[in-house]
C-alpha cells in the first residue's frame, strides 16, 4: 500500500492542460513520421495536426491571452502563472510546428514525389508547365483577385480568419504617380488551394500545383508597370470562441446567428508567415494585428497545410492508404440464417451493443428507419450535437415528421464549429412540423440518445439508443464509440424524463438507472472512486479502469490520487489532454495511464469499478472534465447484460492494455514514451477489425 502523504506535498499536483494537448498532437505527428504508416496516411496525419493546431490557437491560446490581459500572477495547480504557462505553451507549439514542417518538406513530400505524386515548385518548371500555370492564372485565378495597394485611401483590408493572403513588396509609381511600397492580395475562398495538372504536362501521374505557388509566380501581372520585389504568403488565426449573453437573449438561434457572422473577425492570436518573408514585412503584419514576435510562426511550406488533405482524398492510390475496411452489420441486424426478426423484436428480446467503427453504424439508421415507417410508432425523440451537413439520419427525422410522427429533436446550437449546420437542420425540422428545442441555455446538450415510443398491445413501449459518440455517419467510420440499443424499461423511462426536462420546465426528477450531468454524474463517479478506496483499505480487491478523451477535473483527479494511495489498482486510457500525473511515488504509483493513437480516433468514454465483485460498467457521453460534469447535459448509462459487460471490458480495456504498437505510456513528469514491444506484436485497432469486422 502506498503512503498517504497530503496531496499538498506534491507539486505540481496537476499538469498544464495546454501542454498536455500539445503532447497529444506530438503523438499524432509521430504517426506521420513512421515509415510503416502508408504514405498518403502520413500526409493525412500532418494535416490533422495542422487542423488541431488551428483550433488550439482559436480556442485555447485565445483563452490564455484573455487570462494574460487580466495581469494575474497567481500560481495555478500546474505550477505556472498565466504568463509562465503562455510562454511554455508557445515554446512547445513552436517545436511542434518545426517538427511538422520538417516532416512535410524533408520526408513526406519527397516520398510522394517518388510515387508520382508531386507538388511542382516554380523553380523547376519546364516551359510547358510554366505556360500551363500562366494560362490557369490568367483564366481562372487572376479575374477573382483584388490587389489592394496600401495608402491613405486604401487601408489594410479586413482579413478573414485562417484565410490565405499575400503581402507584396513593390517599387515604382503607378498611373496616378503614387509611389508604391506594399500591397495585399487575398486569395478568394472559392479558389481551390491544390490544382491538378494534366499528366502529359506534369510528367507524372499525379502532378499538382499549389495556388500559393501560381499566385506568387505571376502576381506581378496584378501590378502592371511596377516592380515586384517579393511576394510572401501569410495568414492570421483569430479567436473563434462565441460569446452569447445568456441573461439578455430572448431567442438563442437569432443571437447565435448574429455572433456567427462575426466569428471570423475576432481578435488575432497567431500570425503565420513564409519563412523567407523579410523581417520588415513580418513586423508590419505584427503591428497591423497587434501581435508580437512570440505570436509569429515562420512556415517552411504552405501556411494552410491542412488544405493538402485534398490529396489524400483525390489521388487514386489505394496502396498508399490504409487497407479498405468495411464494418460488419452484427447479428441479428445483418443477414443471418435464422428466422428474420424485426428491429423492435430484436431489441425487445435483449440489449445490443455496437462498437463503431469496427461494427457498422447502419443498425442505428435502421432503428430510426423502422421508427419512421412503423405505423405503431407514435413518437421519436432525439438529441443532436454533431451530425454533418449531409445526414441520412436527419433526413429520416424529417421524413418521420412529414409522415405524421411526433418528432421531438433537441438540437445543440452551440456545438463548436457546427453551429451553422445545426441551425440549418433545426430550420428544416421546424418546417415539417417537428418539435425543435435548443436544450438549456448555459448547459450544452452533449448527451447522445434517441427514444422511440411504440404502441404495443394497448400500451406504449419505449425503445432507446444511447451512445458515447455523435449521430454522425462520417465520424462513425473514423471514431471508436460504443452504442447501446435497449428496451430496458427503467433506462428508457429515465430517457423520457430527461427529454421532458430538456424541452419543458420543472424540477429535477429522480432517475433509476442513468447518471446525468450537471446533477448526479460527478457525484456518483466520485462516490464510486471513493468506494474502491474504502475496499482497498479493508484489504479487499479494488480496481478502477477508465477510458476517455480528456481527464482534467480536479476533484476526480484528487480522488484518484487518494484511491491510489489507498492501494487501488487504477488503469487509465486517456487519448488526449490529461492533467493527472501517473506513476508518482507516494501519490499515484498505482496508476498507469496510456494513450492510444492509431488508425482510428479513440473517442469512447467507459468507466469500470470492481465494486467488491459486482463490476459496475458505465458508458458515457462525458469526459472527466469540468465542462462535462457541470456545464453540459451528459449521460452515463450502465451496461447490465453480463455478456455485453464482458465485451466492453475486453474491447475498451483488456486489449488496450495489451497493445504494444499504438500505445504510449505517460511518465510522472507528463511526458509520454512509446510502449516497448515485448513478445508478439499486438495492435488494438487491427485486432478489433479482425474480431468484430469482416
N, C-alpha and C positions, 0 to 999 in steps of 0.2 A: 504494500500500500504506500502511496506517495505521501510526502509531508503535507501539512495543512497550513503553510505559511499564509498570512493575509495576502489578498490579491494586490494590495497596495505596495507590497515588497517587490513586485515585478514591474520593470519599466523597459520599453513601453508595454502597457497592458494590451493595447490593440495596434494593429498595423494600419498604415495610411491607406485609405480606400483608393485614391487615385493611383498611387504607386502599384497597388495590387492589380488594378485594371490594366496598367501598362505591362505588368508581369504576365498577365493572361495573353495580351497581344504579342508578347515576345514568344510565348509558346505556340501561338497560331503561326507566327512568322517562321518558326522552326520547320513547320510543315512545308514551307516554300523552299527551305534550304536542303531538305532531304532529297538526294538523287533517286531514292526509291519511290518518291511521290511522282505520279505521272506528270509530264511536263506542263500541259495546259492547266492541270490542277495546281501546280506550283504558282503559275501566274494568277490563278483564281485566289489562292491564299494571300498573295501580295495585295490584290485588290480588296479582299475582305479586310485586311489590316488597315488599308487606306480609308475605307469606308468607316471602320470602327473609330479610327483616329478623328475623322471629321466630326462624328457625333461626340466623341470625347471632348473635343475643343468647344463644340457648340453648347454642350450642357455642363460638363464637369469643370473645364477651365473657366467657363463663364461664371460658375458658382464661386470658384476660388477668387476670381477677380473682384466679385462683389464683396467677399469677405475682406479682401485687401483694402477695398475702399473704406471700410469701417475702421481701419487702422488698429485692429485688435492685436494685442501682444500676448494673449492668453495661450498658454501651452496646452494643447489637446492631449487626449489619452494616447495619441500616436507619438507623443514626444516632440511635436513640432508646433511652432507658432504658425499662423496663416502665411506669413512671409517666407518662413523656412520651408513650409510644405510646398508653396508655389515654386520656389527655387529648385527643390529636389525633383518635383514633378516635371518641370521644364527640362531639366538636365536628362531625366530618364526618357522623356518624349523625344528629345533631340537624338539620343543614342539609338532609339528605336527607328527613327526616320532614316538616319545614316545607314543603319544595317539594312533597312528595307530598300533604299536606293541602290546600295551596293549589290544586293542580291539581284535586283532587276537588271541593272546595267551590265554587271560583270558575269552573271551566271545565267539567268533565265532567258533574257533576250538573245544572247549569243547561241544558247542551246536551241531556242526556237528557230533561229535562222538556219542552223544546220539541218533542221527538219523541214525546211522550205516554208517557214512562216516568219516573215520579216517585216520590220518597220524601217522603211527606206529613209536613210539620212540624206539630206540635200547635198552634203559634201561629197557623196559618192554617186549622185545621179548620173545616169547616161543621158545623151542628148534626147533620146526618145522619152525617157522618164521625165526629164525637165519639160519637154513640150507638153506631155500629158498633164503634168501638175499645173502648168501655166494655164492650159485650156480649162482645167477644172476650176482653178481660181477665178478666171475671167468670167466663166459662165454660171457657176454655182455658188461661189463664195463672195466675191467682190460686190455683187449687187446688194448683198444683205449687210455689208459692213458700213458703219457710220464713223469715220475718223473724227476725232474731237481734238482740235488744237487748243492747248490751254493758254488762255489770255484773259484779260478782264471781262471780255464779252462771252467767253466760253469757260465757265468754271468747271471744276473737276466733276465728272459725271457721277450720278448715283449708281453705286455698284451693288449688284445682286449677290447674295450670299453664295459662295463657292463657284461663282461664275468665272469663266476663262477670259482673261484680259491680257492686253499687251501694252507696254509702255515703249514709246518710240522716241529716240533721241534724234533731233533734226537740226539742220543748219541751212541758212539761206533765207530768202524773202519770198513771200507768196505774191499772188496777183494784186493784193491790196498794199503791197510793200510792208507787210507785217513781218517782223523778224521772228523766225521760228525757233523753238527750243525743245519743247516736249509736247507730244500728242499721246492720246489714249485711244486704243481700238478695243472694242468689246466684241467678243465672239457671240453671236446670237445663239440662244439655246436650241433653235431649230436646226442648226448645222450639226451633222454627225462629227464626233471627235476622232473617229477612226474611219478612213476612207479606203475602200477596196480598189486596187489597181489591177487592170487586166493582166492575166498571166503572161501573155506574149510580150508585154511591155516590162513587167516587173522582173521577168526572168526566173520566177519561182512560182510554185503552185498557189501560194497564199501570200501575196505581197500587199502591204498596206502602207498608207501614209497617214501620219498624224495631221489633223487640222492645224495644230500648232506649227508644224514644220512648213506647211504650204503657206500659211499667212506670213510667217516670219520671212520666208524667202521672197515673197512678192509684195510685201507691204508698201514698198516704195511707190507702187502704182497708185496708191491712195493719196500720194502727195507729189503730184507732177511738178517738176522743176525744182524740187527740194532735194537736199542730200540727206539720206538716211544714214546716220552714224551707228545705229544699233537698234534692234527690236528684241524685247525680252518679255517672256510670259510671266504672269503672276496671277494670284487670286487671293481673296481675303475670306476668312471664315468669321461668321458673326454669331453672337448669342442668339440661339434659336428656341430658348425656353419661352413658353407662352405664359402671359400673366392675365388672369381674369379675376376681377374683383368680385369675389363670391358674395359679398354683402350688398353690392349695388346692382348686380344683374337681375333682370326680370325674365330674360329669355336666353338660356345658355347657348343655343345654336347661333342666334344672331350675334351675341357677344363674341363667340369664338370665331365666327366668320370675319368679324372686324379685325380681330387680332391676327388671323392667318395672313391677311393682306399685308401686314407689316413685319411678319416673321423674318423675311429675307433681307430686312434692313436694320436689324438690331445692332448693338454695339460690336465693333470689330474686336476679335480676340486673337487672331493669328493671321500673319502675312506670309504667304509662300511665294518665293521669287526664284527665277532662273539662277542657277549657281554662278553664271558668268555675268550677271547684272552688275554694272558698275556701282560702287558704294554710293555715289552721289544720287543715283536714281532710287536705290533702296531707301536711303534716308528721306528722299522726297515722299515716297509712298508711306513710310512710317509716320511722318508728320501729318500727312493727309488723313490717316486713320487713327491718330493718337496712339500709336503702338511704338514699342521700343525694339532695340536690337534683340532683347530677350524673347520677344514675340515673333521674331522673323526666322523663317526656315528656308535655307537655300537648298534647292532641289536639283539633283542630277537626274534628269528625266522629266516626264510630263508632270506639271503641278497637279493635274487632275487624274492621278494614276488609276483611280477606281474605274475610269471610263474604259480602261483596257479589258475589263470584264467581257466586253463585247466579243473579243477574240475567242474567249473560252466557249462562247455560245454559237458562233457562226462558222468557225473552222471545222470542216468535216474530217476530223482525225480521231476517231474513237479509240485508237491505240494509244493516244496521248491523254486520255481521260480515265477516270476510274471505270472499271467494267460496269456495264449497264446492270442495274438491279431493279427487278420488278417485284414489289412486295406481294405476298400471297394474301388472298382473302381467306381467313381462317374458317374452319367449320364451326358452327353449322351454316355460316353465311355464304360460304363458297359452294361450288358444285361438289356433291358427295354422292356416294352410292345408296345412302339411306333414303327413306321417305322424306319428301320435301316438307319443310315446316315454314310457316310464315315468320316474319321478323318478330312480331309480338308474341307468337307462341314460343319462339326460341328464347326470348328474354324472360318470359314468364316462367319457363322451366328452370332457369339458373342464370346467375350473373355471368357476364362475359368480359374478359379482359382483352384489350387491344394494346399492342405495343408498336407504336409508329417510330420510324418508317419501316421497321422490319416486317410489320403486318400492315395491310392496306388500310387506308382511310375510308375506303368505299363503304364498309358497314355503317359508318356514321351517316354518310349521304343516303344510304338505303333506308336507314331508320327514319330520316326525315321525309324521304320519298314515300315510304309506306304511310307515314302520318298524313302526308298531303293528299293522298288518293283514297285512303281508307274511309268509307262512309261512316264508320263508327267512331272515328276520331273527331272530337268536338273542339279541342283546343291544343295549340302548340305554344310553348313559352321558351324563349331562348335569350342568352346573353351573348353579346358580340363585342369583342375587344379589338382584334385584328382579323380581317377576313380576306382582304385583297379586292382589287378593282373588278376582276373577272371571277366571280364566285358562283359556282353551281349551287352551293348551299344557300346563299342569299336569294338566288333565283328560285329555289324551292320554296322558301318562305313567302316570296312574292306570289308565287303560283298558288300556295295554300290559302293565302288571304283572298286572292281572286276567286278561289273555289268556295269561299264562304266559311272557311275555318276561322275560329277565333285565334288570331295570331298576335302574340304579345312579344315584343323584342326590346330588350334593354340594351341600347347602343351606347357604348362609352365614347363620347365625343372627344375626350381628352387623351386618347391613345396617341402617344407622341409620334409625330410624322405620319400618322394615318388619319389625322383629323378630317381632312377633306374627303377622303374615301368614305369614312363613316357618315359624314354629313350627307353625302350623295345617296348612300344606301338608306339612310333614315328617311330622306325625302321620297325615295321610290316606294318604301314600305308604307308610308303615310298615304301616298297617292292611291294605293289599292285597298285602303281601309284597315291596315294593321294598326294595332295599338303600339306606339313607339314611346318609350321612356328613356330619359338620359341618366337614370340612376339617381345618385345622391350627390349634390354639389359639394365639393370638398373631399369626396371619397370616390376615387376611380373604381368602377366596377370591373375588376380583373378576374372574377370568378368565371369558370367555363362550365356552363351547364345548359342542357336542353331537356325540357319536360313535355311529355305528350299525355294528354288526358283522353281516355278512350272509354266509350260506353260498352260495358260487358254485363250481360245478364241482369239488367236493371240497375246497375250501379256504375260509378266511374272508377276506373282503374288507372293508375299512373305508371308511366314508363319513363325512365330517365337515362341521360348520358351525362357523365361528369368527366372532365379531363384536366390534365396538367398543362396542356398547350392550347393554342388558339384554334378556332374553326377556320383554318386557312389551308387550302389544299396544297399550295406550293410548299409551305414550310413543313407540312405533314410528311413530305418526301425527304426533308433535309434535317429536321429536328427530331431528337428522340423524346417521345412523350408517351404517357400511359393514358388510356381512356377506359371507362367502365360503363357498360350497358347493364342496367339493373331495373327490376320491378320490385325491389325491396320496399315494402310499404312505409317503413319508418324513414328510410332515406328519401324516398320520393315525396313524402309528406313534408319533410324538412325543406326540400327544394321549393315546394309550393309556398311555404311560409316565407322563404327568402324572397321569392318573386313578389309576393304581396307587399313585403317591406320595401322593396325597391321601387315598385310602381305606385304605391299608395302612401298612406300615413298611418302612424300607430306606434305603440310601444313594442319593444322587442319581445318576441315570443320564444319560449324555451324550445330548443331543438333536441331531438332524441339521439341522433347519430352524427350529424355534421358539425364541424367546428367552423366558426365564422369570424373573420376579421370585419370590423375592429372590436368585436365583443369577446369571443371566447378562445380564438385560435392561439394567441400569445400565451394566455394564462394556462391553457391546457398543455402546450408544449413545455413550458417552464415546469409545470407540475409533474409531467412525465419524466423529465430530466431529473428533477429532484427525487422522484420515487426510485429511480435507478440508483442514485447516490445512497439513499436510505438502505436499499437492499445490499449494496456493496459493503456498507459499514456493518451490516448484520452478518457478513460472511457469505451472503448468497451470490449466485451468479448474476452479474449485471452487465448489460451490453446495449449500446446505442449505435445505430447506424443512420446516417442522414445523407441524402443526395439532393443537391440544389444548384442553382446558378450562382448565387451570391450569399455570403454569410457575413452580416455586418451589424446586426442588432446587439447592442452592448449587454443587455440583461441576459439574453440567451447565451452569449459567449461566456459571460462570467459564471453562469450556472454550469456550462460545460467544463470550465476550468475546475469548479468545485467538485463536480462529479468525477473528473479525472483524479483529483487529489484524494477522493474517497475510494479510488480503485476501480471505477467503472471503465470497461474497455469501450473506447469510442472510435469508430471508423467513419470518416467523413469523405465524401466525394463531392467536391465543390469545383465547378467548372471555371468560374471567373473570379470576381473580387471577393477577397476573404480577409477580414480583419483579425481573425483568430490566429494565434501563434501556436503551432503544434510542436510537440516534442521538447518543450522547455522543461528542464529538470525541476521538480518541485511544483510545477504549475500545470503542465499539460503533457507529461511524459507518457500518459496512457492514451493520448490522442494521436491517431495517424490521419493525415489529410492528403488526398490525391486529387489531381485534376486530369481529366481525360480529354485529349484533343486529337481528333482524327477526321475521318470522312464525314461524319455527321456531327451536328451541333448538339451537345448534351444539354437537354432542356428540362427534363422531368424533375419533379420535386417529390421525394419519397422519404418517409420518416419511420424508423423501426425502433421499437423499445421491447426488450426481452420480457419485462413486466412479470418476473417470477414465473416464467414458463408460459404465460398467456400469449406472448408475442403479438403485440399490437403493431399493425401496419397501416399507415395513412398515406394516401396520395393527396397532392395539394396543388393549387394554382399559385401558391405563395412561396417565395424565398424567405429566408430568415433575415429580413431587413425591416428597418423602422417603417418604411412606407407601406410594406405589405401587411404588417401587423396592425398599424394604427391609422393609416390614411387611405386604405383601399378596402373594397368589399372583396374578400377572398374566401375560399372554401378549403377545408381539409376533410377528406372523406375516407372512411375505413374500408379496407378490403376484408371481407368477412369469410368468404369461401376459403377453406383450408388449401385446396389445390392452387387457387389463384394467388393466395398469400405466399405460398412457396415459390410460385413463378416470379412474383415481384421481388422477393428476397434474392433469388438467384440472378435474375436479369438486371436488377438495379445495383446489387452489392457483391455477391459472390464472384461473379465473372469480372466485375470491375476491379475487385481487389486482387484478382489473379492476373490481370492484364500486365504484360511486360513489353508492350510495343507502343502503346499510345499514352501510357500513364506517366505523370510527373508527380514527384513527392515533394511536399512543402518542407522546408528546413526551418529551424527555430527563428532565424532572422527574417523570414518571409520570402526568401528566395526559393526557387524550385529547381530540382535536378531530375533528369530523366531516370525512370526506374530501370535498374540494371536487369538485363535478360539472363536469368538463371533457369536452366532446364529448357524445356520446349517452349518455343515462342507461342504467345497467346495474345491474339488481337480481339478485343471485346467486340468491335463492330463486325468484323468478319465472322466471328463465331455466331453472333445472333442472326446475321444474314443467313448463314448456313442452317441454323437450328430452326428459325421461325419462317424463313423465306422459301425461295424456290429451290 
